[in-house]
Amino acid sequence: MTRLLADTISLIKPLDAEAMAKARARQDILTKPQGSLGRLEELSIQLAGIQAKPIPRINHKAIITMAADHGVVAEGVSAYPKEVTAQMVYNFLGGGAGINVIARQVGARVIVVDMGVAAELKANPQLLSRKVAYGTRNMALGPAMTDEQAVKAIETGIEIVTAEVAKGLDIVGSGDMGIGNTTASSAICAVMTGRPVTAVTGRGTGIADEQFRHKVTVIERALAVNRPDPKQPLAVLAKVGGFEIGGLAGVMLGAAAHRIPVVIDGFISGAAALIATALSPGLKDFLIAAHVSVEPGHQWVLQHLGLKPLLDLNMRLGEGTGAALGIFLSETATKVLAEMSTFAEAGVSERSETA
Amino acid sequence: MTRLLADTISLIKPLDAEAMAKARARQDILTKPQGSLGRLEELSIQLAGIQAKPIPRINHKAIITMAADHGVVAEGVSAYPKEVTAQMVYNFLGGGAGINVIARQVGARVIVVDMGVAAELKANPQLLSRKVAYGTRNMALGPAMTDEQAVKAIETGIEIVTAEVAKGLDIVGSGDMGIGNTTASSAICAVMTGRPVTAVTGRGTGIADEQFRHKVTVIERALAVNRPDPKQPLAVLAKVGGFEIGGLAGVMLGAAAHRIPVVIDGFISGAAALIATALSPGLKDFLIAAHVSVEPGHQWVLQHLGLKPLLDLNMRLGEGTGAALGIFLSETATKVLAEMSTFAEAGVSERSETA
């Protein structure tokens, strides 16, 4: 492990118990029956612990959407051609993708990162070019990347989120784009959760039965060829991962090191979280699961991480679209805690003695 | 049935099938795998049908929060004293309640209505005084209100939402405040869904076991004394309802008559929806269920209405807090449909031939 990664992990500390206790105490004197805002209350308390503030604040919001290509697409695992990864990056830059619309709606900026798209992308001031390589190698034939590339991907994520912190950042959402990346994520999920490949593999962007069975076979072959060991998360990333997955793992670690809450999106972000939390188990407390994806592996990721999703809207787009909705709920939770009147302030009677 | 109510019901027409077909066709050419935004896509199509526009728009948003008192509180069914209803109305007017915070967050105005608070409220330009009476009578001893009062409550709701339409309204959320109103709602729910009282009664603002058993007994007594017939929804409202419940039923009917989508909040709004949809079954298509409340009866309400909640956040505050979150998701759904690029516009390849 290199210096930046090791230092970042060492900076991830426990949640601030005192701030959480104060947030909980305040929730209990706000003008509502105790606990009646349910998960919004819990979320506000978690955010207090992460930010180490009795009344956490969310003003600066960002989604970091990382794109990369996957060599395993050569095996015919996706419904879309791999050119779509680059095309969608241009769509992000043009503001016309799902994540652009939803991020605008929640007031979050979108940071688009080329972590390893298999095409020369036109320079654009809105695009962070951090290509680790022109797509991964085909994991069905050998490791998707070298160990050095795996570390490079994670450290790139750390650097990117650290630069965003310097600009002002109170919460960050993870997002992904990469044709073939549900295949890599299913492989990671099978390794890290110990579930069979069939249980953690889905239809991705929308493949039919026969292609689905083929996808399972390809993932099983990748695992047989590479023999990834769940106790070696960096090697798992190298063998069956992706550059955007590594980058997002780095974003999560870097954010937690700065006490910034991370709203994780769907299945690909979940795979990144499996790698990142294996490197730093304390990271888990800094994660907020936005939603549960239609991809069947995602529920096993969430169970493994001990996270309960906020939303279940049958979404499976990725890009950070679920994370953006989770950011909205997080911000709402902080506003409830900050802005509601207490019983005393509003002159409202508390519970009867008889209750 | 009086003229305004009958006319309103006659104005509720089916959803616009052509607008829905166009919305669906547009969703399928936006730059994402078909269906990958799940319930946001379905919601956009429903909204197209309601507004009769291929691309529905949500600019003007309102929550109508109706307050009233309940005579049945004399039986000791609530954890809070009945004075809290009036105190919370002042809290709404002061901007410090949960609904104020969440409505601000989603950009919705809050219309606070006194439908029958059992206190003389100080005049306030932000308060609509539409008192039907100073609280209902005790339904455990006889009808909660007269038949005329039931119609008056509903027609008041119709008038209020119609006035809001004139000011500009693209979506409306329902909200309630009334100590004792889960008791009335459980009674309505038992009658209209046919479920036993024990299955549809909960802890309200937070009563303990013994008081809960007492609450069930009181509701059973109210049903035995009044013998409400589910085929006579106005009489059900009169016998075991509340003025805010009737008012919200009117809001729903009046909104649907103007093709305005209605986001229903929790259990009390659900009880209002049971009355309103019994008066006009076509109303159902205009309703969006924001969330499922902790109150156990709410799931039976939603099942009876055939509505699937968007959120499940363990909330049970009422006031329209869940509805406000549902308005946010509805607005997001319309923006996705309106603002995302098509494959052609963005130059993104569609699915491979082989897929």
Contacts between the chains, C-beta under 8 A, distances in Angstrom:
chain1	res1	chain2	res2	distance
A	30	B	98	7.7
A	31	B	88	7.0
A	31	B	91	5.4
A	31	B	96	6.5
A	31	B	97	5.9
A	31	B	98	7.5
A	32	B	97	7.7
A	32	B	98	5.4
A	32	B	317	5.2
A	33	B	79	7.1
A	33	B	80	7.7
A	33	B	205	4.1
A	33	B	206	4.9
A	33	B	316	7.3
A	33	B	317	7.1
A	34	B	206	6.7
A	35	B	206	7.7
A	35	B	314	8.0
A	36	B	205	7.3
A	36	B	206	7.8
A	36	B	315	6.8
A	36	B	316	4.9
A	36	B	317	4.1
A	37	B	98	6.3
A	37	B	313	8.0
A	37	B	315	5.8
A	37	B	317	5.7
A	37	B	321	6.9
A	38	B	294	6.9
A	38	B	313	4.9
A	38	B	314	3.0
A	38	B	315	4.4
A	38	B	316	7.0
A	39	B	313	4.2
A	39	B	314	5.3
A	39	B	315	7.6
A	40	B	313	6.3
A	40	B	315	7.1
A	76	B	354	7.0
A	78	B	352	7.7
A	78	B	355	7.6
A	79	B	33	7.1
A	79	B	351	5.0
A	79	B	352	6.3
A	79	B	355	3.6
A	80	B	33	7.7
A	80	B	349	6.8
A	80	B	350	7.8
A	80	B	351	5.9
A	80	B	352	6.3
A	80	B	355	7.3
A	81	B	349	5.5
A	81	B	352	5.4
A	83	B	349	5.7
A	84	B	348	6.1
A	84	B	349	5.4
A	87	B	346	7.0
A	87	B	347	6.2
A	87	B	348	4.3
A	87	B	349	6.3
A	88	B	31	7.0
A	88	B	348	6.2
A	90	B	346	7.2
A	90	B	347	7.2
A	91	B	31	5.4
A	91	B	341	6.1
A	91	B	346	4.4
A	91	B	348	5.9
A	94	B	341	6.9
A	94	B	346	6.6
A	96	B	31	6.5
A	96	B	339	7.5
A	96	B	340	6.0
A	96	B	341	2.9
A	96	B	345	6.7
A	96	B	346	5.3
A	97	B	31	5.9
A	97	B	32	7.7
A	97	B	340	6.9
A	97	B	341	7.1
A	97	B	346	7.7
A	98	B	30	7.7
A	98	B	31	7.5
A	98	B	32	5.4
A	98	B	37	6.3
A	98	B	336	6.4
A	98	B	340	5.9
A	100	B	339	7.8
A	101	B	332	8.0
A	101	B	335	5.2
A	101	B	336	5.3
A	101	B	339	4.6
A	101	B	340	5.5
A	102	B	332	6.1
A	102	B	335	7.6
A	102	B	336	7.0
A	104	B	335	7.6
A	104	B	339	7.8
A	105	B	331	7.1
A	105	B	332	5.1
A	105	B	335	5.5
A	205	B	33	4.1
A	205	B	36	7.3
A	205	B	351	7.7
A	206	B	33	4.9
A	206	B	34	6.7
A	206	B	35	7.7
A	206	B	36	7.8
A	206	B	351	7.1
A	206	B	355	7.0
A	207	B	355	5.9
A	208	B	355	6.9
A	211	B	354	7.7
A	211	B	355	6.7
A	294	B	36	8.0
A	294	B	38	6.9
A	310	B	313	7.0
A	311	B	311	7.0
A	312	B	312	7.1
A	313	B	37	8.0
A	313	B	38	4.9
A	313	B	39	4.3
A	313	B	40	6.3
A	313	B	310	7.0
A	313	B	329	7.9
A	314	B	35	8.0
A	314	B	38	3.0
A	314	B	39	5.3
A	315	B	36	6.8
A	315	B	37	5.8
A	315	B	38	4.4
A	315	B	39	7.6
A	315	B	40	7.1
A	316	B	33	7.3
A	316	B	36	4.9
A	316	B	38	7.0
A	317	B	32	5.2
A	317	B	33	7.1
A	317	B	36	4.1
A	317	B	37	5.6
A	321	B	37	6.9
A	325	B	329	7.7
A	325	B	332	7.3
A	328	B	328	6.6
A	329	B	313	7.9
A	329	B	325	7.7
A	331	B	105	7.1
A	332	B	101	8.0
A	332	B	102	6.1
A	332	B	105	5.1
A	332	B	325	7.3
A	335	B	101	5.3
A	335	B	102	7.7
A	335	B	104	7.6
A	335	B	105	5.5
A	336	B	98	6.3
A	336	B	101	5.3
A	336	B	102	7.0
A	339	B	96	7.5
A	339	B	100	7.8
A	339	B	101	4.6
A	339	B	104	7.8
A	340	B	96	6.0
A	340	B	97	6.9
A	340	B	98	5.9
A	340	B	101	5.5
A	341	B	91	6.1
A	341	B	94	6.9
A	341	B	96	2.9
A	341	B	97	7.1
A	345	B	96	6.7
A	346	B	87	7.0
A	346	B	90	7.1
A	346	B	91	4.4
A	346	B	94	6.6
A	346	B	96	5.3
A	346	B	97	7.8
A	347	B	87	6.2
A	347	B	90	7.2
A	348	B	84	6.1
A	348	B	87	4.3
A	348	B	88	6.2
A	348	B	91	5.9
A	349	B	80	6.8
A	349	B	81	5.5
A	349	B	83	5.7
A	349	B	84	5.4
A	349	B	87	6.3
A	350	B	80	7.8
A	351	B	79	5.0
A	351	B	80	5.9
A	351	B	205	7.7
A	351	B	206	7.1
A	352	B	78	7.7
A	352	B	79	6.3
A	352	B	80	6.3
A	352	B	81	5.4
A	354	B	76	7.0
A	354	B	211	7.7
A	355	B	78	7.7
A	355	B	79	3.6
A	355	B	80	7.4
A	355	B	206	6.9
A	355	B	207	5.8
A	355	B	208	6.8
A	355	B	211	6.7
